[in-house]
């Protein structure tokens, strides 16, 4: 009988909540959160938000987009959009900026945002000075871009993220499961995310609860 509601959950999208109240704050992201919440009193109109996969960049960008009325686009789409239209609300998020394929489009966007006093928030895994750009003017603009970094998470943050990701998937993890996964997965947001997703899928596949015993079967050789 306990399997039926989990089967129903399988048919639904497991969308993560990007609401402000669901953002987990800690030492690893305190500076980044403070910057987002200080808008519009930023040190510059254009800012880069830097951090590893799953560190909360998209969550923070979504919080800011809601506050600033910003549009959100992928850097891969820069050559396909009309910059003035993208900046129509006076604020724009460019996700995964390192993946930009059209440097001239990026250069034009930065210049236009400056002319129109619009705000830009770039997200990326590496600092702007390391983005693979060849046009000197683009490189110069990026080197001057202020950046705030999300750093490696501590144990408390990893456990909190684990619980949140599980809740987003309608998955209840007791303390024994959280403790086990915390010591048998790589210490990164990406690894925690993968572990929660894998545990959820395997529990559904076997028709079993996401117990410590199941976690041990799956992750005993990991860490």
Buried (B, 14 or more C-beta within 10 A) or exposed (E): EEEEEBEEBEEEEBEBEBEBEEBBEBEBBEEBBEBBEEBEEBEEBBBBBBBBEBBBBBBBBBBBBEBBEBBBBBBBBBEEBEBEEBBBBBBBBBBBBBBBEBBEBBBBBBEBBBEBEBBBBBBBBBBBEEBEBEEEEBBEBBEEBEBBBBBBBEEEBBBBBBBBBBBBBBBEBEEEBBBBBBEBBEBBBEBBBBBBBBBBEBBBEEEBBBBBEBBEEBBEEEE
